[in-house]
Amino acid sequence: MSKFNFPPSIKSRPVYGTLTPHPGKAHLMIADAEGAEAILDLAAADPNLMGKSHIIYIPRGTDFADRLRTLNPAQFYEGPSYEAAVPRIRHTLAEAKMGLQVYLTGTEGLMGQAQNEAMQAGIPHTAIQTEHRGSVARRMQCVHCKGITEDVITDPFICSHCGLNLFVRDHYSRRLAAYQGVCIDAEDPGNVPDPVELYT
């Protein structure tokens, strides 16, 4: 299985659940990589859901796309990256009617960004279902240069924009869909501990 139980943390850190079928006339499912497994589980729980579902999927090197297609969703999109899927996500949310059910699953980076889009379209974050599957890599913002580094798996890490050594904090910004990284050797330049893999 691709599920991971995150340890308890501070209040701003997202908490993920398990996708469950909710009644509605339309269902938007956005997933990447192993998030496809959660959609397959959702379809098994309620096969009638798929006829009203729009699946937006980014494989990220996995091979679940054909299995998702066999669910016969009302609409299916397979994209090369989250960025490539954004116009479709925005259009779908802009055209949505009251009662749209939103399900997000896969990596934290995908869920955070897609949740941000849904919130900007007027859907409260409490009405959006999320389920983490797959990689525990983080989307990090450097608090010093404001650059975003994707798929961070070690703590500390080097900012991909300004090159500072950053401590991986659990503080999370919904607005940015990113965790915050702060310079670890500001007071003692060069005194940087060896990086360790997150959640090892």
C-alpha positions as CSV (number, residue, x, y, z in Angstrom):
1,M,0.0,0.0,0.0
2,S,1.1,3.6,-0.5
3,K,-0.4,5.1,2.7
4,F,1.7,6.8,5.3
5,N,0.7,7.8,8.8
6,F,2.2,11.2,9.5
7,P,3.3,11.8,13.1
8,P,1.4,14.4,15.2
9,S,2.5,18.0,14.6
10,I,1.5,21.6,14.9
11,K,-2.0,22.9,14.0
12,S,-1.0,24.4,10.6
13,R,0.2,21.1,9.3
14,P,-2.5,19.5,7.1
15,V,-4.3,16.3,8.3
16,Y,-5.4,13.9,5.6
17,G,-8.3,11.4,5.8
18,T,-9.7,8.7,3.5
19,L,-11.8,9.5,0.5
20,T,-15.4,8.5,0.9
21,P,-18.3,8.8,-1.6
22,H,-20.5,11.8,-1.0
23,P,-23.8,12.5,-2.8
24,G,-23.7,15.1,-5.5
25,K,-24.5,15.7,-9.2
26,A,-20.8,16.1,-10.1
27,H,-17.5,14.9,-8.7
28,L,-14.1,16.3,-9.4
29,M,-11.2,14.0,-8.6
30,I,-7.6,15.3,-8.9
31,A,-4.8,12.9,-8.3
32,D,-1.1,12.2,-9.0
33,A,1.0,9.0,-8.9
34,E,-0.3,6.6,-6.3
35,G,-3.3,8.8,-5.6
36,A,-4.9,6.7,-8.4
37,E,-5.2,3.9,-5.8
38,A,-7.5,6.1,-3.7
39,I,-9.7,6.8,-6.7
40,L,-9.9,3.1,-7.5
41,D,-10.9,2.4,-3.8
42,L,-13.5,5.2,-4.1
43,A,-14.9,3.6,-7.3
44,A,-15.1,0.2,-5.6
45,A,-17.0,1.7,-2.7
46,D,-19.6,3.3,-5.1
47,P,-19.3,2.3,-8.7
48,N,-22.2,4.7,-9.6
49,L,-20.0,7.7,-8.8
50,M,-17.9,7.4,-11.9
51,G,-20.6,8.3,-14.4
52,K,-20.7,11.8,-12.8
53,S,-17.0,12.1,-12.2
54,H,-14.3,14.1,-13.9
55,I,-10.8,12.6,-13.2
56,I,-7.7,14.8,-13.6
57,Y,-4.6,12.6,-13.3
58,I,-0.8,13.2,-13.4
59,P,1.0,9.8,-13.5
60,R,4.4,11.0,-12.4
61,G,6.0,7.8,-13.6
62,T,3.3,5.4,-12.5
63,D,1.1,3.2,-14.7
64,F,-2.4,3.6,-13.2
65,A,-3.9,5.6,-16.1
66,D,-5.4,2.7,-18.0
67,R,-7.0,1.3,-14.8
68,L,-8.6,4.8,-14.2
69,R,-9.9,4.9,-17.7
70,T,-11.6,1.5,-17.3
71,L,-13.7,3.1,-14.5
72,N,-15.5,4.9,-17.4
73,P,-15.6,8.3,-15.7
74,A,-17.7,11.0,-17.4
75,Q,-14.4,12.9,-18.2
76,F,-10.8,11.8,-18.0
77,Y,-7.7,13.9,-18.4
78,E,-4.1,12.6,-18.1
79,G,-1.5,15.3,-18.0
80,P,2.3,15.5,-17.9
81,S,2.5,17.8,-14.9
82,Y,0.4,19.6,-12.4
83,E,1.2,22.9,-14.2
84,A,-0.2,21.5,-17.4
85,A,-3.4,20.5,-15.7
86,V,-4.0,23.9,-14.0
87,P,-6.0,25.5,-16.9
88,R,-8.4,22.4,-17.0
89,I,-8.7,22.5,-13.2
90,R,-9.6,26.3,-13.2
91,H,-12.0,25.9,-16.1
92,T,-13.8,23.0,-14.4
93,L,-14.1,24.9,-11.1
94,A,-15.3,28.0,-12.9
95,E,-18.0,26.1,-14.6
96,A,-19.0,24.1,-11.6
97,K,-22.5,24.1,-10.2
98,M,-23.5,24.1,-6.5
99,G,-22.8,20.8,-4.8
100,L,-19.7,19.8,-6.7
101,Q,-17.8,17.2,-4.6
102,V,-14.0,17.6,-4.7
103,Y,-11.6,14.8,-4.0
104,L,-7.8,15.3,-3.9
105,T,-5.3,12.5,-3.5
106,G,-1.7,11.7,-4.0
107,T,1.3,13.8,-3.0
108,E,1.1,16.8,-0.6
109,G,2.3,19.1,-3.3
110,L,-0.5,18.2,-5.6
111,M,-3.2,18.3,-2.9
112,G,-2.1,21.6,-1.5
113,Q,-2.0,23.4,-4.9
114,A,-5.3,21.9,-6.1
115,Q,-7.0,22.8,-2.8
116,N,-5.7,26.3,-3.2
117,E,-7.4,26.5,-6.6
118,A,-10.7,25.1,-5.3
119,M,-10.6,27.6,-2.4
120,Q,-10.1,30.5,-4.8
121,A,-13.1,29.2,-6.7
122,G,-15.2,29.6,-3.5
123,I,-15.1,26.1,-2.1
124,P,-14.2,26.1,1.6
125,H,-11.2,23.8,2.5
126,T,-13.4,22.0,5.0
127,A,-15.6,20.8,2.1
128,I,-12.7,19.3,0.2
129,Q,-11.7,15.7,0.8
130,T,-8.0,14.7,0.8
131,E,-6.1,11.5,1.1
132,H,-2.4,11.2,1.0
133,R,-0.9,8.4,-1.1
134,G,2.7,7.9,-2.2
135,S,5.7,10.1,-1.8
136,V,6.2,12.1,1.5
137,A,8.3,14.7,-0.4
138,R,7.4,18.3,0.5
139,R,6.8,21.5,-1.5
140,M,8.9,24.1,0.4
141,Q,9.0,27.9,0.4
142,C,12.3,29.6,1.4
143,V,11.2,32.4,3.8
144,H,14.2,34.4,2.8
145,C,14.0,34.5,-1.1
146,K,10.4,33.3,-1.3
147,G,11.4,30.7,-3.9
148,I,9.6,27.3,-4.0
149,T,11.5,24.1,-4.1
150,E,9.5,21.0,-5.1
151,D,9.8,17.4,-3.9
152,V,12.1,18.0,-0.8
153,I,12.9,14.7,0.9
154,T,15.7,15.7,3.2
155,D,16.1,17.9,6.2
156,P,18.0,20.3,6.0
157,F,18.0,21.0,2.2
158,I,19.5,23.6,-0.1
159,C,17.1,26.2,-1.5
160,S,17.0,25.7,-5.3
161,H,16.8,29.5,-5.8
162,C,19.2,31.2,-3.3
163,G,21.3,28.3,-2.2
164,L,20.7,28.7,1.6
165,N,20.7,25.7,3.8
166,L,17.1,25.4,5.1
167,F,15.5,23.7,8.0
168,V,12.3,21.8,7.1
169,R,9.6,23.2,9.3
170,D,6.1,21.8,9.8
171,H,4.6,25.3,9.5
172,Y,2.3,25.1,6.4
173,S,0.8,27.9,4.4
174,R,-2.5,27.1,2.6
175,R,-2.2,30.3,0.6
176,L,1.1,29.1,-0.8
177,A,0.4,25.4,-0.7
178,A,3.9,25.0,0.8
179,Y,5.8,24.3,4.0
180,Q,8.2,27.0,5.2
181,G,12.0,26.5,5.2
182,V,14.3,28.8,7.3
183,C,18.0,29.2,7.2
184,I,19.7,26.7,9.5
185,D,23.1,28.3,9.8
186,A,22.3,32.0,9.8
187,E,24.2,32.6,13.1
188,D,27.0,30.1,12.4
189,P,27.6,29.9,8.6
190,G,28.7,26.5,7.5
191,N,27.6,24.7,10.6
192,V,25.0,22.5,8.9
193,P,24.1,19.0,10.2
194,D,24.1,16.1,7.7
195,P,20.8,15.9,5.8
196,V,18.5,13.1,6.9
197,E,15.6,11.7,4.9
198,L,12.2,12.9,6.0
199,Y,10.2,10.4,8.1
200,T,12.9,7.8,8.3
